[in-house]
Every structure is written in C-alpha cells, then in structure tokens.
Amino acid sequence: MAADWYGDADRVTILIDTNAFLMTSQFNIDLFEELRFLLGSVRMVVPDIVIRELEGLARGKGKHAAAARLGLQFANKCDVIPSSGMGSPDEQIYSSAMDLQCGVVTNDRRLRNLLLKEGLPVVSLAGKQKLELIRR
C-alpha cells in the first residue's frame, strides 16, 4: 500500500467503505483497533460519499439506522476526502482508491474483486469476528 500523503513511509493509507462502518455495530468489531492490528500505523480515509450515505441511513429507524449513526461517529474521526461525484458510490470509492493507490475496507464482493484485480489490497470481515487482509 502507498505511503501516506505526509511522506511517512511506514504509515498505510486505507479507505473505508460504508458497510465497514455498519459492521462495527452489527458484528461488535472495533474497526480502528482491528485495522491497527492488521496494518500498524494507519491513516484512515473516508470519501465524502460515504459520509452522505451514512447520514441518509441514519435518518431512518431501527437497527440499521442505529448502526449508521454509530458509523458516522467513527467516520468523523477519519480524514474525509472529496469523491469524484461521478457514478455510483462504489464507483467513486473505487476511483478514490485508484487515485490514492490504497487499500479499501469493504464487504462488497463486486468492489472487492475490482480492487483486487487492480492489485489493491482489501480488508474484509472474516467469520463475523475479525478483519482479514486480502491481496493478490
């Protein structure tokens, strides 16, 4: 994975997808701690499209909305970057990851396969208990 924008070669940049923030609540996973365990020093980046998706979900009711509200609290602790504004949220996440040449935390199978095909690492949920790093 690429060094972060500040030139710290040991610091890894990882982009976080909407469903990664939702799984924090759904599967009782400490997303930030798990990422630090897997990757060491990490810069967590969130495209603004993810923030907008979480805000929309958070306006609802029930467990999914509650998970989105918790996800928003975590997302606001990350570096928010502008997304391209073109295409679906997944296409914008893909585009941002390609621009940054960084890995992505996602459980979306289609997005995961696209990223892996491009040689970008993916962090995904393994067994509903922890995260795993996938590379090709």
C-alpha positions, -999 to +999 in steps of 0.1 A: +000+000+000+011+035-006+028+057+020+005+084+033+004+120+019+027+133+046+056+112+034+056+087+063+067+055+045+056+033+075+021+048+076-005+030+055-035+048+040-067+028+040-101+039+026-132+029+045-165+019+027-200+025+042-206-012+050-174-013+070-188+014+094-220-006+096-203-038+106-188-020+136-222-021+153-236-052+136-207-075+145-193-057+175-160-051+159-136-023+170-128-012+134-099+011+143-082-013+166-086-042+141-071-020+113-041-010+136-036-047+144-036-057+108-017-027+093+002-010+120+004+028+116-026+037+095-043+068+081-080+061+077-096+080+049-134+083+041-147+097+008-175+123+014-199+100-005-196+075+024-205+103+049-236+112+028-246+075+026-243+071+064-262+103+070-291+091+048-292+057+065-290+073+100-322+093+094-342+060+094-353+039+123-343+005+137-310-013+140-297-003+106-302+034+113-286+030+147-256+012+131-253+041+107-254+067+135-226+049+153-208+046+119-210+083+115-193+088+148-164+067+137-163+082+102-160+117+116-127+106+133-112+098+099-098+121+072-127+130+049-117+134+013-138+147-017-150+119-041-153+123-078-191+128-077-193+106-108-211+072-108-224+051-080-209+052-045-189+020-052-175+035-084-165+067-065-148+046-038-130+025-065-119+058-082-106+072-049-087+041-041-071+041-075-062+077-072-046+072-037-033+037-046-045+025-013-064-005+002-101-004+010-121-018+039-153-033+024-175-064+024-189-056-010-179-086-032-181-068-065-160-038-053-135-062-035-130-082-068-124-050-088-099-037-063-080-070-061-080-072-099-061-038-099-036-051-073-050-031-044-054-048-011-088-052+006-096-056+043-128-076+048-148-093+075-137-128+083-161-151+101-181-122+116-155-118+143-124-101+129-110-085+098-086-100+073-063-085+047-067-099+012-040-094-015-035-108-050 
